[in-house]
Amino acid sequence: MSDFVGKVSEKLKKLSDEQVERLISTIQEENDIFDSILESLSAGIVVVDKSWHVIKLNKAVKRLVPLVAHYKERNDVFWNLIDDSDIAEFFSKTASDNNYNVSREFSLVSENSTSFIVISVLPLVKKKDIAGSIITISDMTAKRQQEILLHRMDSLQSLTNLAASVAHEIKNPLGAISIHIQLLQKAIRKSRNSDGILPEEKFVEKYLDVVNEEIDNLNRIVMDFLFAVRPVKVQLVLSDPDKVIRKSVEFFRPELENGKIELSVDLCDETRLLIDEKLMREIIINLIQNAKAAVLSAKNRSFLKIGVNSFVKNDRYILTVADNGCGMNSDTCSHVFEPYYTTKANGTGLGLTTVYKIIKEFQGDISVTSEVDKGTVFTVSSAVPQQSTMLLEGAVK
């Protein structure tokens, strides 16, 4: 540093007073432009040295982050100038970890509102060496509020669709019950008006059987609806998913062979996941039944096939259930996991909804790819527990 100052001093001595004034004026103008740009930014910018003392700070920082009183007069590390314990702790930890590339979102609650900010820390590099950090503070409040609003609108639309679907499902049994009660009442009135003798017992039972059957249907619809909206109760244990899958798939083999559907199974085995075995079976049963219906409805297909495969990739367990059935268009694919959405004449529209809910309880994901007249692939993925997670095995046995 002293060598640099010395060289600058030597060069300044060779300049005339007018040249020095012009140089100082140019530097001042450039510095003013830099300050104007910095102050015009909507994002907060803080530049700190390696010891985390503030070099530069724009006015947006004061708007986005609560600072202590008289912070300008304090020669202190940056986190001690912040009047928020969570944010201060974040900077303190970032400094102690020598982390020069980190980002985190914070919510700031005041008396009248809640704001959201994202703080990012990047290295300040001078001549290939790290000389400090550049901190950016972005206001995410409008974006988060928009996301919350969209989520509420989606939830309301989903509730509306669900209510319409339930109303449609209930309408048919109620109509059948109403018609048969009216027929029974009509027969009783007719008998009383003629000879006063009630209809034969078998005649009455015929109508009452239909009424009871439709009441059972109503009960099923209500139970299915409750299952669709209530959280799934799971008991997660470390288990081999492929063992459960193999048993479930083999249960279908005779039925599939009878329908001349080839079933291929290729499982990786010896992988352990946190699953509920009973619910895992329900996932496989629903996916196989869905695949079976798809291949049986395929047109001009001489060869019917369902494939069940599993493998591990990038520390994730992947399960695929594929078929060469009728396939689906993109619009159908986007709705298959919604309650009561079905393309089958006798479908409830709850099978894939159930699968989706269970997989989410397993902290997994499910996706679908399909092409009309080509086939469909359902892909389930879940994180494979690492060595530290395996300690749970002793706790659950």
C-alpha positions as CSV (number, residue, x, y, z in Angstrom):
1,M,0.0,0.0,0.0
2,S,2.8,2.4,0.9
3,D,4.5,1.6,-2.4
4,F,1.3,2.5,-4.3
5,V,0.9,5.8,-2.4
6,G,4.5,6.6,-3.1
7,K,4.2,6.0,-6.8
8,V,1.0,8.1,-6.9
9,S,2.7,11.0,-5.0
10,E,5.7,10.9,-7.5
11,K,3.3,11.1,-10.5
12,L,1.3,13.9,-8.9
13,K,4.5,16.0,-8.3
14,K,5.1,15.9,-12.1
15,L,1.6,17.3,-12.8
16,S,0.8,21.0,-12.8
17,D,-1.7,22.5,-10.4
18,E,-4.2,22.7,-13.2
19,Q,-3.7,19.1,-14.1
20,V,-4.1,18.0,-10.5
21,E,-7.3,20.0,-10.1
22,R,-8.6,18.5,-13.3
23,L,-7.7,14.9,-12.2
24,I,-9.3,15.5,-8.7
25,S,-12.5,16.9,-10.4
26,T,-12.7,13.9,-12.8
27,I,-12.3,11.5,-9.9
28,Q,-14.9,13.4,-7.9
29,E,-17.3,13.3,-10.8
30,E,-16.9,9.5,-11.3
31,N,-17.3,9.0,-7.5
32,D,-20.5,11.1,-7.6
33,I,-21.8,9.0,-10.5
34,F,-21.0,5.8,-8.7
35,D,-22.8,7.2,-5.5
36,S,-25.8,8.2,-7.6
37,I,-26.1,4.8,-9.2
38,L,-25.8,3.1,-5.8
39,E,-28.4,5.4,-4.2
40,S,-30.8,4.9,-7.1
41,L,-30.9,1.1,-6.7
42,S,-34.1,-0.3,-5.2
43,A,-32.0,-3.2,-3.7
44,G,-29.9,-2.5,-0.6
45,I,-26.1,-2.7,-1.2
46,V,-23.5,-3.0,1.6
47,V,-19.8,-3.4,1.0
48,V,-17.8,-4.6,4.0
49,D,-14.1,-5.4,4.4
50,K,-12.6,-8.7,5.5
51,S,-13.2,-7.8,9.2
52,W,-16.9,-7.0,8.3
53,H,-16.6,-3.2,8.9
54,V,-18.8,-1.1,6.5
55,I,-17.1,0.5,3.6
56,K,-20.2,1.6,1.7
57,L,-23.9,1.4,2.3
58,N,-26.8,2.8,0.3
59,K,-30.1,4.3,1.6
60,A,-32.1,1.3,0.5
61,V,-30.5,-0.7,3.3
62,K,-32.1,1.6,5.9
63,R,-35.5,1.1,4.2
64,L,-35.3,-2.7,4.1
65,V,-33.4,-3.7,7.2
66,P,-33.8,-2.2,10.8
67,L,-30.6,-0.6,11.9
68,V,-29.6,0.6,15.3
69,A,-29.7,4.2,16.3
70,H,-26.6,6.3,15.4
71,Y,-25.2,3.4,13.3
72,K,-23.1,5.9,11.3
73,E,-21.2,6.9,14.4
74,R,-20.3,3.4,15.4
75,N,-17.1,1.8,14.2
76,D,-18.4,-1.8,14.6
77,V,-18.9,-5.0,12.6
78,F,-21.9,-4.9,10.4
79,W,-24.1,-7.3,12.3
80,N,-23.8,-5.2,15.5
81,L,-25.4,-2.3,13.5
82,I,-28.6,-4.4,12.7
83,D,-31.6,-4.2,15.0
84,D,-32.9,-7.7,14.2
85,S,-31.5,-10.7,16.0
86,D,-32.1,-13.3,13.2
87,I,-30.4,-11.2,10.5
88,A,-27.6,-10.2,12.9
89,E,-27.0,-13.9,13.7
90,F,-27.0,-14.8,10.0
91,F,-24.2,-12.3,9.2
92,S,-22.3,-13.3,12.3
93,K,-22.4,-17.0,11.3
94,T,-21.6,-16.2,7.7
95,A,-18.5,-14.3,8.9
96,S,-17.3,-17.0,11.3
97,D,-17.8,-19.7,8.6
98,N,-15.9,-17.5,6.0
99,N,-18.8,-18.1,3.7
100,Y,-18.7,-15.8,0.7
101,N,-21.5,-17.3,-1.3
102,V,-24.8,-17.6,0.7
103,S,-28.4,-16.5,0.4
104,R,-31.3,-16.6,2.8
105,E,-34.9,-15.2,3.0
106,F,-36.2,-13.4,6.1
107,S,-39.6,-12.1,7.1
108,L,-39.8,-8.9,9.1
109,V,-43.0,-8.4,11.2
110,S,-44.0,-4.9,12.2
111,E,-47.2,-3.6,13.9
112,N,-49.0,-3.1,10.6
113,S,-47.5,-5.4,8.1
114,T,-45.0,-8.2,7.2
115,S,-42.3,-7.7,4.7
116,F,-40.0,-10.3,3.0
117,I,-36.4,-9.8,2.0
118,V,-33.7,-11.9,0.5
119,I,-30.1,-11.3,1.7
120,S,-27.2,-12.5,-0.5
121,V,-23.5,-12.4,0.3
122,L,-20.9,-12.4,-2.4
123,P,-17.1,-12.1,-2.4
124,L,-15.5,-8.7,-3.0
125,V,-12.5,-9.5,-5.1
126,K,-9.4,-7.2,-5.6
127,K,-6.6,-8.5,-7.8
128,K,-7.7,-12.1,-7.4
129,D,-7.8,-11.9,-3.6
130,I,-10.9,-11.7,-1.4
131,A,-10.9,-8.2,0.1
132,G,-14.4,-8.4,1.8
133,S,-18.0,-9.0,0.9
134,I,-20.7,-7.4,-1.1
135,I,-24.2,-7.8,0.5
136,T,-27.4,-7.4,-1.5
137,I,-30.8,-7.0,0.1
138,S,-33.8,-7.5,-2.2
139,D,-37.4,-6.7,-1.3
140,M,-39.6,-9.8,-2.1
141,T,-42.7,-8.5,-0.4
142,A,-44.8,-7.9,-3.5
143,K,-43.7,-11.2,-5.0
144,R,-44.6,-13.1,-1.9
145,Q,-47.9,-11.4,-1.5
146,Q,-48.7,-12.2,-5.1
147,E,-47.8,-15.9,-4.5
148,I,-50.0,-16.0,-1.4
149,L,-52.9,-14.4,-3.3
150,L,-52.5,-16.9,-6.2
151,H,-52.3,-19.8,-3.7
152,R,-55.6,-18.6,-2.1
153,M,-57.2,-18.3,-5.5
154,D,-56.0,-21.8,-6.4
155,S,-57.2,-23.2,-3.1
156,L,-60.7,-21.5,-3.6
157,Q,-60.9,-22.9,-7.1
158,S,-59.9,-26.4,-6.0
159,L,-62.5,-26.2,-3.2
160,T,-65.1,-25.1,-5.7
161,N,-64.3,-27.9,-8.1
162,L,-64.3,-30.4,-5.2
163,A,-67.7,-29.2,-4.0
164,A,-69.1,-29.4,-7.6
165,S,-67.7,-33.0,-8.0
166,V,-69.1,-34.1,-4.6
167,A,-72.5,-32.6,-5.5
168,H,-72.5,-34.4,-8.8
169,E,-71.6,-37.7,-7.1
170,I,-74.3,-37.3,-4.5
171,K,-77.0,-36.3,-7.0
172,N,-77.3,-39.7,-8.6
173,P,-77.9,-41.8,-5.4
174,L,-80.2,-39.2,-4.1
175,G,-82.2,-39.3,-7.3
176,A,-82.5,-43.1,-7.2
177,I,-83.6,-43.0,-3.6
178,S,-86.2,-40.3,-4.3
179,I,-87.6,-42.3,-7.3
180,H,-87.9,-45.6,-5.4
181,I,-89.5,-44.0,-2.4
182,Q,-92.0,-42.3,-4.6
183,L,-92.8,-45.6,-6.4
184,L,-93.2,-47.3,-3.0
185,Q,-95.5,-44.5,-1.7
186,K,-97.5,-44.7,-4.9
187,A,-98.0,-48.5,-4.6
188,I,-99.1,-48.1,-0.9
189,R,-101.6,-45.4,-1.8
190,K,-103.0,-47.4,-4.7
191,S,-103.4,-50.5,-2.4
192,R,-105.1,-48.5,0.3
193,N,-107.5,-46.8,-2.2
194,S,-108.6,-50.2,-3.6
195,D,-108.7,-53.1,-1.2
196,G,-106.8,-51.7,1.7
197,I,-104.2,-54.5,1.5
198,L,-100.6,-53.3,1.5
199,P,-98.3,-54.5,-1.3
200,E,-96.6,-57.8,-1.0
201,E,-93.5,-58.0,1.2
202,K,-91.3,-59.0,-1.8
203,F,-92.6,-55.9,-3.7
204,V,-91.7,-53.6,-0.8
205,E,-88.4,-55.2,-0.2
206,K,-87.4,-54.8,-3.9
207,Y,-87.7,-51.0,-3.5
208,L,-86.2,-50.9,-0.1
209,D,-83.2,-52.9,-1.3
210,V,-82.5,-50.3,-3.9
211,V,-82.8,-47.5,-1.4
212,N,-80.4,-49.2,1.0
213,E,-78.0,-49.8,-1.8
214,E,-78.0,-46.1,-2.8
215,I,-77.6,-45.2,0.9
216,D,-74.5,-47.3,1.0
217,N,-73.3,-45.5,-2.2
218,L,-73.8,-42.2,-0.4
219,N,-71.9,-43.4,2.6
220,R,-69.0,-44.5,0.3
221,I,-69.0,-41.1,-1.4
222,V,-68.8,-39.3,1.9
223,M,-66.0,-41.6,3.2
224,D,-64.1,-41.1,0.0
225,F,-64.6,-37.3,0.3
226,L,-63.3,-37.3,3.8
227,F,-60.3,-39.4,2.8
228,A,-59.6,-36.9,0.0
229,V,-59.6,-33.8,2.3
230,R,-58.2,-35.2,5.5
231,P,-54.4,-35.8,6.1
232,V,-53.2,-39.3,5.7
233,K,-52.1,-41.0,8.9
234,V,-48.7,-42.7,8.2
235,Q,-46.4,-44.8,10.3
236,L,-43.0,-44.5,8.7
237,V,-40.4,-47.2,9.2
238,L,-37.2,-48.1,7.4
239,S,-38.2,-50.8,5.0
240,D,-37.3,-52.3,1.6
241,P,-39.8,-50.7,-0.8
242,D,-39.0,-53.3,-3.5
243,K,-40.0,-56.1,-1.3
244,V,-43.4,-54.5,-0.8
245,I,-43.7,-53.7,-4.5
246,R,-42.8,-57.2,-5.6
247,K,-45.5,-58.8,-3.4
248,S,-48.1,-56.3,-4.6
249,V,-47.2,-56.7,-8.3
250,E,-47.2,-60.6,-8.1
251,F,-50.7,-60.4,-6.7
252,F,-51.8,-59.0,-10.0
253,R,-49.8,-61.3,-12.3
254,P,-52.5,-64.1,-12.7
255,E,-55.2,-61.4,-13.4
256,L,-52.9,-59.7,-16.0
257,E,-51.9,-62.9,-17.7
258,N,-55.5,-63.9,-18.0
259,G,-56.0,-60.6,-19.8
260,K,-53.0,-61.4,-22.0
261,I,-51.1,-58.5,-20.5
262,E,-47.3,-59.0,-20.2
263,L,-45.9,-57.8,-16.8
264,S,-42.2,-57.1,-16.5
265,V,-40.6,-56.3,-13.2
266,D,-37.0,-55.0,-12.7
267,L,-36.3,-53.8,-9.1
268,C,-33.0,-52.7,-7.7
269,D,-33.6,-54.3,-4.2
270,E,-31.7,-53.8,-1.0
271,T,-32.7,-50.1,-0.8
272,R,-34.3,-48.9,2.4
273,L,-36.7,-46.0,2.7
274,L,-38.8,-44.4,5.3
275,I,-42.3,-45.7,4.2
276,D,-45.6,-47.1,5.5
277,E,-45.7,-50.6,4.0
278,K,-49.5,-50.7,4.0
279,L,-49.8,-47.4,2.2
280,M,-46.9,-48.4,-0.1
281,R,-49.1,-51.3,-1.2
282,E,-52.0,-49.0,-1.9
283,I,-49.7,-46.9,-4.1
284,I,-48.7,-49.9,-6.2
285,I,-52.3,-51.3,-6.4
286,N,-53.7,-48.0,-7.7
287,L,-50.9,-47.5,-10.2
288,I,-51.2,-51.1,-11.6
289,Q,-55.0,-50.9,-11.8
290,N,-54.6,-47.6,-13.6
291,A,-52.1,-49.1,-16.1
292,K,-54.3,-52.2,-16.6
293,A,-57.3,-50.0,-17.5
294,A,-55.1,-48.0,-19.9
295,V,-53.8,-51.0,-21.8
296,L,-57.2,-52.7,-22.0
297,S,-58.7,-49.6,-23.5
298,A,-56.0,-49.2,-26.1
299,K,-57.1,-49.6,-29.7
300,N,-55.3,-51.7,-32.4
301,R,-52.8,-53.1,-29.9
302,S,-51.7,-56.7,-30.4
303,F,-49.1,-56.6,-27.6
304,L,-50.2,-55.3,-24.1
305,K,-47.5,-54.6,-21.6
306,I,-47.0,-53.1,-18.1
307,G,-43.5,-52.5,-16.7
308,V,-42.5,-51.8,-13.1
309,N,-38.9,-50.7,-12.6
310,S,-36.9,-49.2,-9.7
311,F,-33.4,-47.8,-9.4
312,V,-31.3,-45.3,-7.4
313,K,-29.9,-42.2,-9.0
314,N,-28.3,-39.2,-7.4
315,D,-29.3,-40.4,-3.9
316,R,-32.9,-40.7,-4.9
317,Y,-35.0,-43.9,-5.2
318,I,-36.9,-43.9,-8.5
319,L,-39.9,-46.1,-9.2
320,T,-41.6,-46.1,-12.6
321,V,-44.9,-47.8,-13.7
322,A,-45.2,-47.8,-17.4
323,D,-47.8,-49.1,-19.9
324,N,-48.3,-49.1,-23.6
325,G,-52.0,-48.2,-23.3
326,C,-54.2,-45.5,-24.7
327,G,-52.2,-42.7,-23.2
328,M,-53.4,-39.2,-22.3
329,N,-53.1,-35.7,-23.7
330,S,-51.4,-32.9,-21.8
331,D,-54.6,-31.4,-20.5
332,T,-55.6,-34.8,-18.9
333,C,-52.1,-35.2,-17.5
334,S,-52.4,-31.8,-15.7
335,H,-55.5,-32.9,-13.9
336,V,-55.0,-36.6,-13.1
337,F,-54.1,-36.1,-9.4
338,E,-57.1,-33.8,-8.7
339,P,-60.0,-35.3,-6.6
340,Y,-62.9,-36.8,-8.6
341,Y,-61.2,-36.2,-12.0
342,T,-61.5,-39.3,-14.1
343,T,-61.8,-40.4,-17.7
344,K,-63.2,-43.8,-16.8
345,A,-66.9,-44.6,-17.1
346,N,-66.9,-46.2,-13.6
347,G,-64.0,-44.4,-12.0
348,T,-64.2,-42.5,-8.7
349,G,-61.5,-40.1,-9.6
350,L,-59.8,-40.7,-6.2
351,G,-57.3,-43.4,-6.9
352,L,-54.5,-41.2,-8.2
353,T,-55.4,-38.5,-5.6
354,T,-54.8,-41.1,-2.9
355,V,-51.5,-42.0,-4.5
356,Y,-50.4,-38.4,-4.6
357,K,-51.3,-37.7,-1.0
358,I,-49.5,-40.8,0.3
359,I,-46.3,-40.0,-1.7
360,K,-46.3,-36.5,-0.3
361,E,-46.5,-37.9,3.2
362,F,-43.5,-40.0,2.3
363,Q,-41.7,-36.7,1.4
364,G,-41.6,-37.9,-2.2
365,D,-42.7,-36.7,-5.6
366,I,-44.8,-38.2,-8.4
367,S,-45.0,-37.1,-12.0
368,V,-46.7,-38.4,-15.2
369,T,-45.6,-38.4,-18.8
370,S,-47.9,-39.7,-21.5
371,E,-48.6,-39.7,-25.2
372,V,-52.0,-40.5,-26.8
373,D,-52.0,-44.0,-28.4
374,K,-48.4,-44.6,-27.1
375,G,-48.6,-45.1,-23.4
376,T,-48.0,-43.6,-20.0
377,V,-45.3,-43.5,-17.4
378,F,-45.8,-42.6,-13.7
379,T,-42.5,-41.8,-11.9
380,V,-42.3,-41.8,-8.1
381,S,-39.1,-40.5,-6.5
382,S,-38.0,-40.3,-2.9
383,A,-34.7,-39.4,-1.1
384,V,-32.6,-42.3,0.0
385,P,-31.8,-41.8,3.8
386,Q,-28.1,-41.2,4.3
387,Q,-25.9,-42.9,6.9
388,S,-26.9,-40.5,9.7
389,T,-30.6,-41.2,9.0
390,M,-30.0,-44.9,9.4
391,L,-29.8,-44.3,13.1
392,L,-33.6,-44.2,13.0
393,E,-33.6,-47.9,12.2
394,G,-32.7,-48.8,15.8
395,A,-35.4,-46.5,17.1
396,V,-38.2,-48.0,15.0
397,K,-37.5,-51.7,15.5
